[in-house]
Amino acid sequence: MPRHALPLGPGLRRITAPNPSPMTFRGTNTYLLGTRGLAVIDPGPDDPAHLEAILAALGPGQRITHILVTHAHLDHSPLARPLARETGAPVLAFGDARAGRSAVMTRLAAAGLAGGGEGVETGFAPDATLADGAEVAGDGWRLTALHTPGHFGNHLCFAAGDTLFTGDLVMGWASSLVSPPDGDLTDFMASCARLSGHRWRVMHPGHGAPIADPAARLAWLLAHRRTREAQIRAALAEGPGTADALARRIYADTPPELLPAAARNVFAHLVDLAGRDLARPEGPLSAGAVFHAT
């Protein structure tokens, strides 16, 4: 049975896709913005029931005029193309699944490193691209695209005045996954710092409830990552190690099945530390390299 659209404010509703998991919380949030000509933000996974729920949410005189995608993970972008076929609306995003990758992540991907986490829609391609700062306007709504890489290279947030749709960069229920080569911790910290320079009233994330205190949440995310960095640097000071070995030292109480994700997280930090000359790998930079403190 299709899920109903939950009103969040004037001209804004949310439908949560039926894809709950440890990575997606209760499911992916799809937002409907507008009163007659609607923007859909993050159509979600390729699920016929979710497509039905989005179309069923249209009232008399309403139609979907724009489909906006924050990033090309499998729980956010795949339904964009089926929804576009049903509605005729264009799909808008920063670029394809490789767009926005940093130089170091491009080299890691070329060397064979594959991403973890939610999975990538490798064939994703929008009908039109939105550069950082681009504005998209519709029937009673206006959005500004903010390129905010970190969780994913092609990640966009969408600002509507003091309201921000944050995709997976900022969430209230958990810290954001940063998994190379799709995630880049250096970019993540820069994107969070950039958003911290604005006074947001509310953030609507890709998963979970609205964030009522955006400034506090951004401060927590940055502090959380700095704390993890300090732990990794302390572990390196005790002796060199691979991302996997360091994760086993740092995440001593973590269940074994979660250690691969922890090692991904540690590697993201090691890449960032290497870029700042605070750690160095033996030989080429790779997920299996042994890292030393500098």
Secondary structure, DSSP 8 states (H G I E B T S, - for coil): -----EEEETTEEEEE-S--BTTTBT--EEEEE-SSEEEEE---SS-HHHHHHHHHT--TT-EEEEEE-S--BTTTSTTHHHHHHHH---EEESSSTTTT--HHHHHHHHTT----TT-B-TT---SEE--TT-EEE-SS-EEEEEE--SSSTT-EEEEETTEEEEETTS-SSS-----TTT--HHHHHHHHHHHHTS--SEEEESSSS-BS-HHHHHHHHHHHHHHHHHHHHHHHHH--B-HHHHHHHHTTTS-GGGHHHHHHHHHHHHHHHHHTTSEEESSS--TT--EEE-
